[in-house]
Amino acid sequence: MHKVELKEVGLDIGLAFARHFYKTDYLHYGYWPEGLTVEPANVFEAQENYADFLLKHIPEGVSSILDVGCGSGKFSEKLLEAGYLVDCVSPSPNLTKHVRERLGDRVEIFECRYEDLKTEKSYDLVLCSESFQYLLLEKAMTMTLQILNNNGHLLICDFFKRDVPGKSPVSGGHKIERFLKYMQTQSFKQITDIDITKETAPSLDIMRDLIREVIAPTWNIVAYYMTSNYPRFSKLFSFVFRKKIAQANRKYLSGGTSGEQFAHFKTYRLFLYQQNS
Ligand SMILES: C[S@@+](CC[C@H](N)C(=O)[O-])C[C@H]1O[C@@H](n2cnc3c(N)ncnc32)[C@H](O)[C@@H]1O
């Protein structure tokens, strides 16, 4: 049976939370311009800002788009409404269900990892909206060169690791230097590089508050109930899952998740590349 990865589960849970608490179907960070108060009531607006920012950077002349790692399909829907022809790559069966419900047969959904995609189709633009960090760099780039039309574009909006000592509470992201160096060896020219770390980092303050105010107290009360009523089972559970528990504590419950920490360890960028002719 297919083994489900923890990050896949995390995205599914993330979508349930985003829908319930913030009334949004996006799985990307928000874009917080100066003046937008960082509070849960504004997450919806921040995520719409991000989507508008992304849309604005699709170059003229593009007609067909492959949305790689399309999440719930919300941004693909926006692309369809803007008049683009869209197909989606969605390796997560659970998220794919949402995409299918939302988009029906308006798009073709490739239910695989981007690196394993098999299609005769080609596109004017490959989009990776906060999905680039999940891709294997070399394989993804080989695939992109293969399925882009002549002079096609690659639009990446995602965070990357900065070269600083220490361990980030937020995992993920390719190393920025390695990525930039690698792209210089590829048949692409860089058209745009915009740093939106400052505008996206507040999303982590929202997450920190959610953890502090909802997730940690819930976790603690469940742990209290379990250790009081099922001490032997709890002991065994804590022992068997000690590594996962320590990891969850470090990542989520230590209070280290914040916009400031994020900006220290990561750089959030929008990159637009065009294939060399
Ligand atoms: C953080 S979500 C972003 C969703 C959406 N693009 C958005 O902006 O809301 C990451 C997405 O990448 C997808 N993903 C993860 N690994 C992938 C891979 N190897 N190939 C393609 N997509 C992948 C996940 O299933 C998910 O849809």
The ligand as a Tripos MOL2 file, in Angstrom:
@<TRIPOS>MOLECULE
LIG
   27    29     1     0     0
SMALL
NO_CHARGES

@<TRIPOS>ATOM
      1 C1          1.7270   24.5130   -0.0910 C.3       1 LIG1
      2 S1          0.7710   23.6940   -1.2980 S.3       1 LIG1
      3 C2          0.5170   24.9880   -2.4760 C.3       1 LIG1
      4 C3         -0.8010   24.8600   -3.1810 C.3       1 LIG1
      5 C4         -1.1560   25.9250   -4.2200 C.3       1 LIG1
      6 N1         -0.2080   25.9800   -5.3060 N.3       1 LIG1
      7 C5         -1.3500   27.2800   -3.6030 C.2       1 LIG1
      8 O1         -0.6240   28.1930   -3.9570 O.co2     1 LIG1
      9 O2         -2.2820   27.4120   -2.7790 O.co2     1 LIG1
     10 C6          1.9230   22.5940   -2.0710 C.3       1 LIG1
     11 C7          1.3870   21.7840   -3.2040 C.3       1 LIG1
     12 O3          2.4680   21.0650   -3.8200 O.3       1 LIG1
     13 C8          2.0390   19.7410   -4.0950 C.3       1 LIG1
     14 N2          3.2190   18.8730   -4.2610 N.ar      1 LIG1
     15 C9          3.9930   18.3040   -3.3030 C.ar      1 LIG1
     16 N3          4.9660   17.5470   -3.8760 N.ar      1 LIG1
     17 C10         4.8090   17.6510   -5.2320 C.ar      1 LIG1
     18 C11         5.4740   17.0910   -6.3630 C.ar      1 LIG1
     19 N4          6.5500   16.3080   -6.2340 N.pl3     1 LIG1
     20 N5          4.9930   17.3860   -7.5930 N.ar      1 LIG1
     21 C12         3.9300   18.2080   -7.7470 C.ar      1 LIG1
     22 N6          3.2690   18.7710   -6.7150 N.ar      1 LIG1
     23 C13         3.6950   18.5050   -5.4690 C.ar      1 LIG1
     24 C14         1.1030   19.4110   -2.9500 C.3       1 LIG1
     25 O4          0.2690   18.3010   -3.2380 O.3       1 LIG1
     26 C15         0.3390   20.7400   -2.8540 C.3       1 LIG1
     27 O5         -0.6990   20.7570   -3.7970 O.3       1 LIG1
@<TRIPOS>BOND
     1     1     2 1
     2     2     3 1
     3     2    10 1
     4     3     4 1
     5     4     5 1
     6     5     6 1
     7     5     7 1
     8     7     8 2
     9     7     9 1
    10    10    11 1
    11    11    12 1
    12    11    26 1
    13    12    13 1
    14    13    14 1
    15    13    24 1
    16    14    15 ar
    17    14    23 ar
    18    15    16 ar
    19    16    17 ar
    20    17    18 ar
    21    17    23 ar
    22    18    19 1
    23    18    20 ar
    24    20    21 ar
    25    21    22 ar
    26    22    23 ar
    27    24    25 1
    28    24    26 1
    29    26    27 1
@<TRIPOS>SUBSTRUCTURE
     1 LIG1         1 GROUP 0 **** ****
